[in-house]
Structures are given as structure tokens and as C-alpha cells.
Amino acid sequence: MSDYHSGTQQAPSPIAYFTMEAGIDPGMPTYSGGLGVLAGDTLRAAADLGVPMVAVTLLHRKGYFRQHLDASGSQSESPSEWSPEQVLIPVEPRATVAVEGRTVALRTWRYDVKGIGGHVVPIFFLDTSLPENSNWDRELTDHLYGRDDHYRLCQEVVLGMGGVAMLRALGYVEMQSYHMNEGHSALLTLALLEEYSRKAGRPAPTGVETEAVRYRCVFTTHTPVPAGHDKFSLDLARQVLGEKRVDTLISAECCADGMLNMTHLALSLSRYVNGVAMRHGQISRDMYPTYPVNSITNGVHAGTWAAASFQRLYDSYIPEWRRDYNYLRYAITIQRDEIRQAHAEAKRNLLAEVERRAGVRLDQSVMTLGFARRASTYKRADLLLSNPDRLRRIVRQAGPLQIIYGGKAHPRDEGGKDLIRRVVQAAATVKDQIPIVYLEDYDMALGHLVSSGVDLWVNTPQKPQEASGTSGMKAALNGVPSLSVLDGWWIEGHLEGVTGWSIGDSWRTASDSAIEATSLYDKLEYLILPTFYKRPDAFAEIMRYAIALNGSFFNAQRMVDQYVKNAYLHSADDV
């Protein structure tokens, strides 16, 4: 279908989805982690549902980075260069954007995301690598989250303001909504303020233009920690944007404490704001009490993240599932043996890749734990290994274990890098009893193998810092239950002993690492391993419920449907 229908409402014009990163293809290093992969899943689901949407992002010619780990777990990085010409379509229209008073030329490349029914959502990748630009300006679309604040703010001018200019050059005169996926693109609001003021013949925006921009804009915040939001000094903002534009932002009450805060800018000029899980919405309302923050829990694209063996199984039992992921509820009718067989194939594929990459042969029959995500200190990747003696006892008492780790630390995140070293060093102390592998250069392709091939997904964030998390959702689609701290999406998806297990007993209390480590070990020793080894039918039943209960709800089709109904298709009366 060419347009999305929701009851009697229909989107009269496209939604513009702006995102700093987009995980579309493992061969395109245009993403760093969960935010970008979520963006890709959002666009795939929008294409499946026939939502009229276009996306705007940056090209990132040198990608995020390639990760290299030495024997001690120390990380080094190298550029992740690729050839856009091989996978993207060059688009003729050009645009310009002002950066530090200079006119920077923009071109764009197109990638078409095709939905299950043939609907196309185009993604436009902005590129400043043009001969008419200076050498410095040519590199503005090279590095994802690279360099310093100056480089980052210039990039965000290209994304937000340049993105609006490019949409106009491409013939998109007006949009139903402009959706900012995190605050990196918030300067699109400034571009709209200027555009609406020019149309009204005014030298500067008034309250009328401010309300008009607010009516068009939607903002999703992903970060529950104040330090995680982009902020720039007003001096730097004046240097990059110019005095007049900063005065516009100040007069629109979008600057505070002498800083241009991109989250504050997006909050101030959006009619609809949401967090990415119920708990995260609550945290965000506490952080920003003067703004009405809603919640739309993230989801993942089942057609992308289900292993081939599970896709065949779903095609056999639930032929409608690709069109409507709600039908995964009917996985409750799939025979347990067939779920086990599909999982065994996914596990064999994972273990073969582990042997290829790391030279380590893991045992197909041994319970395999997976922990793979961005290496950030709050995710506490080392909690699982915090008591080696207890881990050895668990293996002796309840049965063997093997563990697969993966995840990159940001090049400037020394805490994250140290976390990887601690995991690698702790693994070395138990390697004779518990094989542990840390796979380097974790990406979408490896994420697909790990989330579908392990037997148990482990997640140990420090509450309440997990905004949502989506890796456990991908695992659930493949019948892999979670053992997780009650934070983010798991508060909503957890049914003890049904879809998985909790680490700790409550999401309301702050994290205590000692208590949570004890809970993790107790669940492994007394519940999970005995069920896996001694009650395989009971474990398969949990796998089936993970699909039927979690897979059928925590998916990107449901998420995009909620955005359409609650965020995009509002009338003027709703503002």
C-alpha cells in the first residue's frame, strides 16, 4: 500500500526521520550501536507498514571504527572505510548549508528500504566530500561521533539544517512531521524557524513561527543520563552558527546555563516527546518536569533479526507473520522439539563463527551465555565474572557453562576500554573450567549470530540507566530467554520463569552490584542450569513463551504503529 491508514486517519504527506546513524547493512559502517540499529529497524518496519516516510542521515565515509583487541583486552581502532558508490545511488540535486559563515555544498546518496508489500522508504545520506568545499569541510561527513565538540557541532549543522535544505532540493516541500531520533538533529528546528519566518516576511521568528515549528516536530530521547546529551558552549555556537542564529535560539528559550543543549532545543520545539520504554519515560519526566514526555517502547524488526531457521519455522506455522508481527503470538502452537531444532541450527552457526574468528571450539551441548553490547561502564559487563570462585562452584554443582562476549568501547571512553580489559583478564582466571571468548569488532552481522545462537541472554545494566535495550528483544525472537536486571524494556517483558529471569527483585530500587551479582549466580545455579540440563522440555517451554509473549510485542511494527497513531497523525486540536 502506498499510504498508511490508521482507522480513519491518513498521513497527507511524508514523515521526515532524522538520525545521526542508521544501521542498514553490516557492510555499511554508518552506525555505532543500538541507536543506529533501532533507526534501521524503524525504517524497515515503516516500509513494511506502508508509512510515507523519508530518512535523513550522514554518509560517514570512514564509518565508526574497526575494533582490535590484544591478548590483554586492550582496544585499538582503525578507520572503517567503505565505498558508498557500490551500495548507494547518487542523487543529482545539491544543497548548501552555512557553517561558520562559509557556504558548504552538500550532495546526497540514496538507499531504498523495501517493505514486505513493496513500499519504499528512501534514506538520504548527506555528503560534504565535494571539490568546491575546503579540505576540512569535506571531512564533515567522514567520522561517526569522531573528533571534538567543534567537529560534532558542525556535523549537527549539516545533519539538521543541511538535511532540511536537502529535502527541499529533492522536492519535499513540507512534511507531516519531522522526527528527531535523539538530539543530534535538533538544529532542523532552527532551519524550520528561519524558513517559516521568511515565508511570513518577518526578519526574525515570532511566537507564531515557534508554534508552527513545534506543531511539526516529534522528538525521541534515548538517554536517561544528563551527561549523555550533546551540549555546546554558546561561544562555540556563535562561532559555528553565527550571532543572529544563536540570538534566535535564545529568544525561543532554547538555551540554558550558557549552553546550547540539543536535547533542550528538541524538547522546546516539539509537540510530541517520548522515551523509549515505560520506565525511561518516567525517568525523562523527572529529568525534564516542564515537558510532557510520553513513552513508546522500542522494538526490533523481526524479519531482520530472526535466524534463518526460525524464519522457516514461522513461515511453516504462521505464514502471516512477516506482514504482521502480532501473529508471532501464535508461536505458542509450535512444537517444542521444532523450536529446539531451529535453535540448534542457529547455535551451530554461531559456534562455527566463533571458531573461525577466535580459533576457539565451543561445545554445542553446553549452556552458552551471551553478553554483547556497547562497552560502557554502566552496562557492567564484568558483573557476571565478579566472583570467579562462585562461578567455578556453579559449574561443579549445576553443569558446564561457556560465555560469549562482544562489544566496542568509544575511542575516547577510557572507562569502557578498561571494562573490556577487566572482562578479558577475569576470563583468563577461569578459562580452565569455563571457556570465555570476547569477539572483537562486534557489528550487526555478529549481533545477529550471537543473539540467535546463545542459550541465554545476559544483561546487567546499572539501574536506571538502561533507556530500553533491544538486544534481548532480538534474542527473544529466536527463542532465547533473558537473565537481566529489571531496567529498560525488561521491566515490561519479564515474567519470572516464563519469558526468562530477573537479576534482583525490583526495578524501583537503585542497583547494588553485590546484591545483583548474588542474585545472578543464584538464578544460574538453582534455576536456570538445572532447568536447561535436567528439564529440557521446561526450558523449551520458556523459549516458546519468549517468542509468543515478547517477540510478538517488542517488535518494530508495533513501535512504528504507535508512532503513527500517537505522534505523527495529530491534528491542530491536539497541539
Secondary structure, 3 states (H helix, E strand, C coil): CCCCEECCEECCCCEEEEECCCCCCCCCCCCCCHHHHHHHHHHHHHHHHCCCEEEEEECCCCCCCEEEECCCCCEEEECCCCCHHHHCEEEEEEEEEEECCEEEEEEEEEEEEECCCCCEEEEEEEECCCCCCCHHHHHHHCCCCCCCHHHHHHHHHHHHHHHHHHHHHCCCCCCCEEEEECHHHCCHHHHHHHHHHHHCCCCCCCHHHHHHHHHHEEEECCCCCHHHCCEEEHHHHHHHHCHHHHHHHHHCCCEECCEEEHHHHHHHCCCEEEECCHHHHHHHHHHCCCCCEEECCCCECHHHHCCHHHHHHHHHHCCCCCCCHHHHHHHHHCCHHHHHHHHHHHHHHHHHHHHHHHCCCCCCCCEEEEEECCCCHHHCCCHHHCCHHHHHHHHHHHCCEEEEEECCCCCCCHHHHHHHHHHHHHHHHCCCCCCEEEECCCCHHHHHHHHHHCCEEEECCCCCCCCCCCHHHHHHHCCCCEEEECCCCHHHHCCECCCEEEECCCCCCCCCHHHHHHHHHHHHHHHHHHHHHHCHHHHHHHHHHHHHHHHCCCEHHHHHHHHHHHHHCCCHHHC
